């Protein structure tokens, strides 16, 4: 019964390609698209099929060439078939072989809820292949928006059958299901139909962060979250961050928010669950509960420079994490905050008075920076003129550089233990040892060559997964050769809007990657950022091309440092190449 939604969608599509007497025996599909549907593409719903694995994604000649699946329907926008693989992931492809003699259906031994089915927007657009063309199934994929199916260990691909096409399957009385769920109603069918048209990201559900405590207590790892909550409350009470007063008349407490976050290492392994109780700074009033809020921000270029110098001079690079960093300075303003609803029963009142700059307050970051900067100046470490969050030792015999991002500290020094002992006397720190994962970037060092390598493979994996392109076909360049990025026409813009995609968000995520570790993306992100105000469908195709480039280059690392360390200036050689200006 889990295929009700797919059956409804396929049935609706078949009605669209059926001639109607009220429109002169034309089809709704023809009137809408301007062309008729190729009826040779029709297949029997639920039959067994095999999706080709492109040569580029096979590990060798002896590897399987296809993956087994169940035919579920058609793609109304492109000439593709929709297939559900054995791992319950639904994909769209042109390169499919059908066997109408076999109707596997869902595995009887598995109890699968419809929510567990994963949908993909990936495509594999090649020549249409049926049993008569099995010998040509290893043909190359030449298309402009392909997406391919990779092999997994858990679901071994099946070989392509050699049987001839069979008759369409007919359900007889002795083959009818004995138990039919009474819960299948019209609303559920419509819900499944909407689900069939909804893109679902193929990110592992275990990596998603809950958004509310009600959600947390229903999770299988709720004990880890409860422990994280105990740690957070212990931080607040042991540091005297919160006290329970009587709310003065006329005072208005600020709101609160609770953040739930899973922290992972460079290999995607869960480190810990973390809960942070924050204030809603947007409910503060200037002049009442805050004044100055300015605090400098760190730069990736400073971190890269620090790592390059450290590699060249063979300095030790370590990572420190300031525990509850914002809870160190003392808050000057009198601020009250509402207690989170799920915690009210454990306290006598309904509000807390904050004695420390809790996360979320407008002035919290400024308080922490001033507290840390004042201490570092006492031990002769001063901020760089280029970046206030890059501190450098003023001692000639002590090389020490410290890059700060909120509560994460990357330290490079020839006397690393000296620095650790000094700062850990003042602040409670977690010593993470030699740095191998900095601000979401994997760091490896070659002591012999005096080089550091910065890598963001995990970030690219998540980015591709978010846009349903984990199995896309890689390309060799970030842009199509000789392509020009220009302002979108009205029609092109409207076509993009119909995709319901956020172009600005996609550019921002790729831009972060470019700034951190991938300078090869600088030109393409610069050009594509010129149309942020009015992107078109053609620009979204360019985004997908760029993502396919990242899929093929996700293991590339930024190499910095080396024995020959000198500044090398560069300039833009492109002259008068903008067709808009």
N, C-alpha and C positions, 0 to 999 in steps of 0.2 A: 504493500500500500504506500510505500515511500515515494513511488514514482507518479503519484496523482498530479502533482504540480507540473511535471514534465509532460504528462499525457494531455493535460489541459492546454498547455502552450503549443504542443505539436498539433492537436486537434484544431486549435484556432488558426494556426498557420495553414493547415490544409484547406480550411474554409476560405482563406484569403486567396488561394490559388485555384479555387473552383469557379468556373464560369457562372454568371448570374444573369437571368433573363431581364432583370430590371435595368441592367446597364449594357444591353445589347450583347449579351453573352460574353462579355469581357470579364476579367477577374479583378477584384480589388487590388491585388498585387500589381497588376499591369497598370492600372490607373494611378497608383501611388508612385511606382518606380519608373514608369515610362517604358518598361520592357516586360516580356513574359517570363515566367519561371521555367527553367529547363526541367521538364518532367522526368528526364532520364536520371535525375538526381534523387528521385523518390526511393526510399528504402522502407523496410518493415520495422515498425517500432518494436524495440526490445530485443532485436536479433543480435547475435554475437558478431563482433567486429575486431579488427586489428589495426592499430595506428602505427604508422611507420616511425622509426627512430632514425633521424638523419645521420649520415655518415660522420658528420662533425662531432656528434655526441656519443659515438660508439668508441669503446676502448680498444677494439681490434676487429679483425675480420671474423673471428669466431664468436663474437658477441651476438646476442639476439638482435634481430632487426626490427622487431615490432613489440607492441604492448597490447594485451587483450583488454577488451572493454565491452560495454553494452550500448547499442545505438539508442539515443533518446530524442533525436529530433534535428531541427534545422536552425540555422542562424538567419534571421530575416534581413540582416544588413549586408551580409557577405555570403557567397556561395560556399558555406562550410557545413559540415555535419557536427552535431553535438554528441560527444561520447563520454560515458562515465567509465573511468579506469578501475582496476581492481582495488586501488587504494581509496576509492570513493571520491576521487577528484574529477570534476567535469571540465573537459577541454573542448575546443573547437578546432577542426582540422579538415583539410581537403584530401589528405593522403591516407585514405582508409580503405581496407578490404573487408567486405561483408560476407558472412556465412549465414544464409537464411534457413539453414537446416537446424541451427542451434539457437535456443532461447534460454540463456543461463539464468536470468533474473538474479535477485540478491541471494547471497549465500545463506542457506538455511541455518547454519550454525552460528551466524552472527545476528545479534539484535541491534540494528542500526537505527538511530533516531535521525529524522530528516535534518536536524541541525548539524549533524556530523558530516554531511556532504559538503565538499568544498567546490566552489565555482571558480573558474578561471576565465579571464578575458583574452587568453593567449590564442594565437592563430597559427596555423601552418598552411600557407596558401601555395599549393602546387597543382600539378595536373591531377584531375579526378581519376582515381584508380579503382577498378573493380576486379573481379576474379580473372577476367580475360587479360588483365595487364599486370598480373602478379610478378612476371619476370622483370618488369620495369620498376619495381617498387623501390629500388635503390637509386632512382634518378635524383639529380641534384635539386636543391630547393632554391629556386630563383624567384623571389617575391619581394614585395616592398614592405610587408608588415608580418614577418613570420614569427612563429613562436613554436618551440619544439618540445617534445616529450623526452625526458631523460629517464634513465634506468635507475631503479632503486633495489637495494638488497632485500627489502621486505616483500616486494612484489615482483617476482621473477617474470620477465616478459615471456609470452608464448610465441611459438614459431608460427609462421604464416601457414594456414591450412592449404592442402592441395585438393580438397573436395570441390566439386562443381556446385554452382548455385542451386539451392533446394527450393521446394515449394514454400509459399508463405504458411506459417504455422497457424493452425486452427485449434482453438480451445474447445475440447469436448467435455461432456458432463463429468466423466470420471477424473478429469484433470483440473476441475475447478477447485479453488481454495476452500478448505473446510471451515475456516474461521475468518470472518470478515469483521473488521473493527467497526463498531457502531458509532465511534467518535468521528468518523469521516463525514463531515457536513460541508455545506456550501462555503461557509466562512473559512474552514480549514483549507479547502481546495483553492480559494482565492489567495489565502496567505501563502500557500506553496507556489502558486503561480507567480506572485510577486517575488518570492524568493528566487525562482528560476531566472528572473530578470535582474536580480540584484547582485552586484559584484561583492564577493566576500574575500577579504585578504587571506592569503594562505599562510599567515603567520601562526606559529604554534600558540595555541590558546594559553599554555602555561606561562608564556612570556608577557601576557597582557597584564596591566596593572588594574586592580579593582578601583572603582570610583566612589564607593560608599561602604560604610560598616555593615549595612544589611547584606551587601554582596559578599563581604569578607566572611561572615559567619556561615555562609553556605558553601564555601570553598573546601576542597579536600585538604589544603594546607593551612587551614584556619589557625591551627596551633602555632605555626610560625608567625602569623600575623598578630596573634594574641601576645606572644613573647615580644614582638616588635613594639606593640603598644605599651607593654610594661616598661620596656627600656626608655621609651619616649617620656612617659610620665615620671619615671625615676630621674631622668635628666632635668625635667622642669622643677620637681620638688627638691631634689638634692642641691640644686644650684640656687634655690629660693627665687626662681623666675616668676612663680605665681603665688599669690596669697589670696585668701578669701575674705574680702572686706564687705562692708555694707555699701551699696552703691550710693554715692552722695546725690542729693536731690539736684536735678538739673543736668547731671552727667549722662552722657549717652555712650554705652559701650560699643566698641567696634565688633564686627562679625568675625566668624572664624571659618577656617576650611581645614580639612584633614587630607593630607596627601599620602597615597600608598604607592610604594615603588619597590620593584625588585632590582637588585644590583647584580650585574653579571661581570665576569672577567673577559679577557680578550678572546677566549675560546667559546664564549656564550654560556659558560657554566655559572649557575646561580651561586652567588656569594652569600647574600642575606636578604631578608625582607626588611623594609624600613618604613616606618610611619613617622610623619612629621606634622605636628599640630601648628598651624599658621594663623596669623591674623589677616583679616581682609583689609589691606591698606587703602583700598579705594573708598572705604567708609570713614577715613580720617578727614579732619578738617584742618586746613592750613592756619597756623597761628594759635590753634587750640591744642592739638596733640602732636604736631610736628612743625618744624621750621625748615632748616637746611636738610637737603636730601642728597646732594651731589656726592657721588663716589666714582672714582675712575674705574675703567674696565680694562681687562688684560687683552693683549693682542696675540694672535697666533704667530705673527712674524717674530715677536719677542721670544716665544717658546722655541721656535725653529732656530733662531740665532743662538739661544742658550745651549741647545742640544748640539749645534754645529761646533761651537767653541769648546764645549765639554768633550766632544769626540776628538777634535783636533789636539787638545791639550791633555787628553787621556784622564779626564777628571771622573770621579765617581758620580753617578746620577742616581739619586734616591727619591722616593715618593713618601710624603707625609700627608696625613689627613687630620685636620683640626676637628676634634669631636665637639659638636654643638658650638660651632665657632661664634655665632651671633649671640650666644648666651654668656659671653665673657664680659663685655663692657656693661656699665650700669646705665640704665635709662633715666634721663633727666625729666622727661615729661610724665605727667600723671595720666595713664591710659588704662582703661578697663575693657575687658573682652568677654563676650558671651562664652560660656562653657559649651563644648560640643554636645548635642542632644543625647547621644548614647552614653555620655559620661556624667550627665547631670545627677543621676541617682546616686553616684558615688561621692558627691560633694554636698556640703550643707547649703550652699547658695547656688545662684545661677550665673554669677559672673566671677572672673578673676581680675585682680589688679596685677599688671605686668611691671616687674621691677627690672627686667632686662629686655633688650630690643629683640623681641620674638621674630622669627621668620615671617615675612609678609608685611611688616610695618615699613612705611616709606623710608624711614631713617635707619633701618637696621644695617644695611650694607655700609653706610657711611660710618656708623659707630664702630663696626668691626674693623674697617680699614684704618681708622685713626688709632684704635687700640693696638693693632698689629704694627703699624708704621712707627708709632712712638717707641715700642719695645725694640724694634729692629735698629732704630737710630741709637738706642742706648748701647747696643753691641757693635756699633760702627758699621752698620749696613744701611745704605742710603738708596732711595729710588732713582732709577735712570731718568734722564731728561726726556728720553723718547717714550718711556712707558712707566707710569707711576707704580705699576704692579710688578715691575722687574727690579729687584733689590740686588745691589752689588756691594761686596765687602770693600771697606776703605783701607784694610790692612794689606800692605804690600806683600807680606809673606803668607797671606791667607787668601787664596783664590776661592771665592764663594759667590755663586749666582743663585738667586731664588725667584722663581716665577710663581705667582699666586693667582689662582682662579677660585674666588670665594673661599672655600675651606680646603681646596686641594693645593698642595705645594710640591713643586718639582725643584729639587735642590741639586746643584752640581758644584762639587768642591773637592779640593785636595785634602781637606781635613773635615770630612763629612760628620764624623762622630762628635767633633767639637761643637759643630753647629747644632746637632740634634740634642746634645746634653743641655745647651743653653736654652733653646726654645721650649724644650719639654719641661723645664723647670717653671716656665711661665704659663704655658698653655697645655691643656690635656690633648695629647696627640696620639694617633695610631701610626706606628712606624711600619710602613708597608715594604720596607727594604728597597733593594735595587728596583728602579722603575722599569716596568715592562708594559704598562698600560696607563697612558696619560691622556685625560680628557677624551676618552673613547678611542684613542689611537694606540695601536700596538707598537711598542718600541723594542727594537733589537739592536745590539751593538756588536761591532767588529773591532775588538781591541787592537788587533794586529794592523789592520788597514786604517784604524782610527776614524771609523765612519759609524753613523747611526742611520737606521732605516725606520721610516714611519709608514705604517700600513693600516688601512681601514677596511679590511675584507668584510668584517661582520656588519659594518654600517652599510656597505654596498649590498650585502645579502638582504638586509632588512628593507632597504630602499627598493630593490627589485621585487621583493615579496609584496610590499605595500601597493605597488602598481601592477601586480599580477603578471610579472615578467621574469619570474624565477627560472623558467625553462625556455626563455627566448633564444633565438639564434644570434650569436655574437657577430659584430661587424668590426672592421679594422680601423675605422676612423670615427671621430666624434661628430663629424658633419658629413653630409653628402657632398661629394666633390663638386666644386663650382656653384654651390648653392648660395643664394642671397636671402638674407633675412630682411624683410621690408614690412611696412604697416599692412595689417590685414584689411581686406575689403569687408564691406558690410555682410555679404553672403558668407564669406569665410569665417567671420566672427560669430555669426548666428549658428553656423554649423558646429563651431567649437562649443558654444554655450549649450547646445543640445547634448553634449557629452557629459555635462555636469561634473567637470573636472576643475581643480584649482591650479591654474597655471603658475601663479605667483608662488604658491607653496612649493610646487615642484622645483622651480628655479632656486628658491631659497635653500632647499635641502641639497641640491647639487652644488650650489654656491658654497655651502659650508664645507663640502667635500673638497672643492677646488682650493679654498683658502687653506685648509688644514694640510692636505697631503698630495693633491693632484693639480699641479700647475699646468698640466697639459689640457685642462678644461677651461683655462682662463679666457681664451678667445671666444669659444663657443658660448660660455655663460655671459660674457660681455655683450655679444651680439644678440643673444636671445633675451637679455634683460631690457633691450631697447623697445620691446613691444609688450611690456608688462601691463600697460594701461588697456590695450585692446588686442589680445592675442587671437589668433585664428586657428582653424583646424590644421592648416599646414604647419603652424608652429608646434602644435601638439604632436604631430607626426615627427617633427625634428626632435622633440623631447624624447620620444620613444626610441628614435635612432640613437640618441645619446645614451639612453639607458642600456641599449643593446651593446654599445661600445664598452660601457662599464662592466657588463656581464662578461665580456671577453678579456677585460684587463683588471679584474678585481683583485688579483694577486700582485699587482705592481706596487712597489714601495717607493717613497721619496727618500733618496740617498743624500745625506748632508754630512759635512765634515771632510775628512781626508787629510793627507799630509801636505798637499799644496793648497793652502788656505789663503785666498786673496779675494778682494772685492772685484766683481766684474759687472760693469754697467750694461744695461740693455735699453733699446728704444724701439718704438713701434715703426716698422718699415712700411706699413700700409698707408698709401697716400690717395686721398680723394676717391675712396672705394665705397662710400655710402651712397646708395642710389636714391635715398630720401632727401639728403641735404646737398 
